[in-house]
Amino acid sequence: MTTDTAYAHTSHQRRARTVYRTVAKKRPVTGLLAAELAALACFALAAAGFISLRAWLFLPN
């Protein structure tokens, strides 16, 4: 039996499966980073809104 038929998957499939498994293990870290970025964006938007509202309210009539 040759090595071509001995493996159930090709070398590309084995390599892709290995890479996918390493990425899948890092997914919780990626999700946490995305949540932190979303929270930071919300805080930045709230701060910008507060600053612009304050500037608008203190404009002379």
N, C-alpha and C positions, 0 to 999 in steps of 0.2 A: 504494500500500500504506500502510495507516495504522500508527501506532506501536503499536497494540494487537496487531497480528498480526506485527509486525516482530521482536519479541523472543520467544525460545523460552520464557522464564519470565516470570511476572508480577513486578510490583515487590515484592510481599511475599516471593516466593520468592527473588528476588535479594538482598533485604535479609537474609533469614534465612540464606542461604548465606554472605554476607559476615560476619555475626555469628558463625556457626558456625566459619568459618575462623579468625577472630581468637581464639576460645576454644580451638580445637584447637592453635593455636601456643603457648598458655600452659599446656597440660596438663602438660608435664614439671615446670614450676614448682609446679603444684598437687600433683602426686605427691610431689615432694620435701618440700613442706610437710607433707603427710599423714604421710610417713615420719618426719619430725622430731617431729611431735606424738605419734605412736605410741611412738617411743623415749622421749620425755619422760614419757609415761604409764607406761611400764614402769619407768623409773627412780623415778618418784614412788611407784608401788606397792611396789617393792622397799624403798625407804626407809621407807615407812609400816609394812611388815611387819617390818623390822629393829627399828624403834623400839618397836613393840608387843610383839615377842618379848622384847626387852631389858627392857621394863617388866614383862612377865609373869614373867620369870625372877627378877627382883629383888624380887618380892612376898614379904612375910614368910609363913612357913608357918602 
